[in-house]
Amino acid sequence: MATPTESRSRTGAPLREWFLQGQPPKKRRFPGAHIHPAATHKRHRWWQVMCLTGVDYFSTLGYQPGIAVLAAGLLSPIATLVLVALTLFGALPVYRRVAEESPRGEGSVAMLERLLPYWKGKFFVLALLGFAATSWIITMTLSAADATAHIIENPHVPDAFHGHQVAITLGLLALLGAVFLKGFTEAIGVAVAVVAVYLVANLVVVVVGLWDVASAPTRVTDWWTALTAQHGSPLAMLGVALLVFPALALGLSGFETGVAVMPHVEGDPGDTEQRPEGRIRGTKRLLTTAALIMSVFLITSSLITTLLIPEKEFQPGGGANGRALAYLAHAILGDGFGTAYDAITIVILWFAGASAMAGMLNLIPRYLPRYGMAPNWAHAVRPLVLVLTGVAFLVTWIFDASVDAQGGAYATGVLVLITSAAIAVTLSARQAGQRGLMIGFGAIALVFIYTTLVNVAERPDGVKIAAAFIAAIVVVSLISRFSRSLELRVNEVQLDAKAEMFVRDCARRKLRLIANEPDARDRDEYREKLCQIQQDHDLPDEDFVFVEVTVRDPSEFETVLDVRGEIVHERYRVLRMESATVPNALAALMLHVRDETSCIPHVYFEWTEGNPVANLLRFVLFGVGEVAPVTREVLREAEPDRSRRPRVHVG
C-alpha cells in the first residue's frame, strides 16, 4: 500500500512535468543541443501568426489617432503620412532583411551578437534585451491600462468601477497570463478571432467617418484653411510634420515581435533548419500585409478623427483622450454600436500583451540560459510566464495603471529595437558587398537614430525605465552565471577515432590523464611535465595521456566538446579540445570516459600559483585560474556517488 508521501509525490509529478515542460532533462548528463520550446509547438499559417503580432500592432489604433492629434494638432494627418512612409519604406524593408538573416526568431539581436563576440557581445545583447523587455512589458501593461480606460469611460459601466483602475488592470494581466499557461495554440486561436472582429469594427467606423467627411466638403476646406493660416505653405507643413512625427512612434510597434515569433510560422515541406525558405517567405508576407493594413487604417483614422472630433475632446479628461475612434463610434453610429466597439477594443487591448508575451517567451530562452545567465527552468514556458506576469504586475502598480506615464518608455523601447535592426542590416549588407543596399539601409538607420534621439529628448523617462530593466537583467544574469559556474556546462562529448583508441587502450590497465597547459608544445615541455608528475605523486612508469584544453570564448556557457587524439614527437599521446572553460571540460571528459569504459579515470594537476581569489575570478570571467580544485568541485556536483567519481590528484 502506498504511503501518503508516495501518493502526493505521484499526484504532483504530472503537474510538475506539465509546469516545467521544455526544461532540459536532469537525468541526462550530456543532454545534447537544447531544442527551443518554440520548435516543438504546432506551426501555423502566416496569417494566423500575423494576428498574434497584430493584436499589438493593430491595437494601437485604440490610442494612436488621439496621440497624433495631441502631438501635431491639425497637422495630424500629414504627420501620420510621414509615419506611414517610414513604416513602408523604412521599417518594413529592414525587417524583411532581418527575417532572412535570422529565420529562427532571434531577430536583430542575433545579427548584432555575431558582430560582437566575447563578453562585450554578451553585455550588448543584455542591453538590447533590456530595451526589448521595456518595450514588451510596457506593451502588456500600457495596453491593459488602456483597456481599463475604455471600460471605465463607457457610458453603460457603473460608477463603482471608477477609482479601481489598478485592480482592473491587474485582473486583465492575470487573465492574459492564464491564457499562456494553458498553451500557445490557444493564444493563436484567440488572436485570430479578436483581430478579425476588431478590423471589421474599425472598417465600419472608418467608412462611415469618411462618408461623413465627404458629405460635408466644407470640413476639408475649413481644415486646410486653418492649416494654411497656421503654417503657410505646404512645404512648411511638411517641415513641421517631420519635427513632430517622432511623437507618433507608437504606430511602429509590432515589427520586432513579427520576426521573434518566426518559429511558429508554417514553412514548406522541404524546409531545413539551416534555410527554412517557406518560413522566411511566410514571415515576409506577414510583415508586409500587417504594414499595409495598418498604414491604411492610420491614414484614414487620423483624417476622420482630426476633422470630426472637436480639439478640446482630445485633451486630458476629454471624451476622445486615448480613445478617439471609440468616441467616433458612439458619436456617429450610436451607443449600441459604440458599446460593441468598446467591447472589442477592450478585448484586443487586453490581448495586445499576447504578442509581447510571445516575443519574450521566444527571445529570452534563446539567450539567457545559453549564457548561463538564467536558471535552467527559464527554458520552460510556464515558469517564465509567471515571472513576466509578476513583472507586469509590479510595473502596473508603480505607474498606477496610467497610460500617459508609460507611453515614453514604450516608444523608447520600440525605437531602440528598430534602430538596432536598421544598423544590423546595414552592417550585414556591407559584409555581403551590397553597396546600394548598404547606403539605403544606412539612410534608414540615420532616420531612426534621429527619431530615437528626439523621442528620448522629449520623454527621458523612457530611457530611465529602460535603464532600470537593463540593470535588473544584468544583475540577475551575473548572479545566475556565478551560481551556475560549477555546472558541467557540456551538452555533448565527441571523441575522434584516435582519441577513442587512446582511451580504450589505457582503460585496460589504469587510465591516467595529465592536465597540461599548452605552451611551446616542444619535446622538452612534455618530457619535463611527465617527470614532474611522476615525482610529485610517486607514480611508476605507466601509460599516461596528456589532456590539453584551449579556451575559445570564455563568455560562452554551454558547449559541445570535440576531443581530438594526437601523437606528438612520436611518443606522447595527447587529447586536445576547445571549450569555454578548462575545469568543466576536463570534468566532462572524465565522466564521459568513465561511462564509456567503466573505468574510473585519474587526472593529475600542478597547484596553480597566485592568489586563490584572483584565480577564482579568472575562472568565472576567462575560464582558467584555479583549475584543479574547480575541476574537483564540478565533478562533485555532477556525480554525488563518491565511489564512481573520477579521481583528482594535485601535486
Salt bridges, closest charged atoms under 4 A:
GLU100 OE2 - LYS284 NZ 2.31
GLU101 OE2 - ARG97 NE 3.27
GLU106 OE2 - ARG104 NE 3.44
GLU113 OE2 - ARG370 NH2 3.44
ASP146 OD2 - HIS150 ND1 3.92
GLU186 OE2 - LYS182 NZ 3.40
GLU266 OE1 - ARG45 NE 3.79
ASP268 OD2 - ARG281 NH2 2.58
GLU273 OE1 - ARG279 NH2 3.76
GLU277 OE2 - ARG275 NE 3.13
ASP335 OD1 - HIS330 ND1 3.02
ASP342 OD1 - ARG323 NH2 3.32
ASP342 OD2 - HIS330 NE2 2.71
GLU487 OE2 - ARG484 NE 2.82
GLU500 OE1 - ARG504 NE 3.81
ASP505 OD1 - ARG508 NH1 3.78
ASP505 OD2 - ARG509 NH2 3.57
ASP505 OD2 - ARG573 NH1 3.01
ASP524 OD1 - ARG527 NH2 2.65
GLU542 OE1 - ARG512 NE 2.74
ASP543 OD2 - ARG509 NH2 2.26
ASP543 OD1 - ARG573 NH2 3.65
GLU548 OE1 - ARG521 NE 3.30
GLU548 OE1 - ARG576 NE 2.92
ASP553 OD2 - LYS122 NZ 3.86
GLU556 OE2 - LYS122 NZ 3.26
GLU566 OE2 - ARG564 NE 3.91
GLU566 OE1 - ARG576 NH1 2.42
GLU578 OE1 - ARG552 NH1 3.62
ASP595 OD2 - ARG29 NH1 3.41
ASP595 OD1 - ARG594 NH2 2.68
GLU596 OE1 - ARG504 NH2 3.75
GLU606 OE2 - LYS529 NZ 2.53
GLU633 OE2 - ARG632 NH1 3.36
GLU633 OE1 - ARG636 NH2 2.80
GLU639 OE1 - ARG29 NH2 3.41
GLU639 OE1 - ARG594 NH1 2.86
GLU639 OE1 - ARG644 NH1 3.34
